[in-house]
Amino acid sequence: MITTEQKILCAVSHLGIFLGIPIIAPLIVMVVSEDGFVKEQAKQAIVFQAGLAVMGIIGALTFIFIIGIFIAIAAVIMGLVFPIIATIRNMDGISYSYPVTGGLIKDGRI
């Protein structure tokens, strides 16, 4: 069972994208917390939000072409949906791994 403090820190990590400080919020949580569960979730959030940033840049650079529009739309939808799912899972005490980028953390590649 995870504590209320762990839940709040995980929520700040995942929802930092809505606070206007993506990557920075989970980075601060990762530095401040000493808990392994919170650090793993902060790492998940950092990698996912960095991936979204890269996806957004690629979408912006290729926006002239039709594919850029779809990349940008996918990045927006993923940026809205997955952090909310991650926060809900963490509130239930379940460790959440983002699709695509989450496997990098679990495998120990990052």
Secondary structure, DSSP 8 states (H G I E B T S, - for coil): ---HHHHHHHHHHHHTTTTT-TTHHHHHHHHH---HHHHHHHHHHHHHHHHHHHHHHHHHHTTTSHHHHHHHHHHHHHHHHHHHHHHHHHHTT-----TTTHHHHHTT--
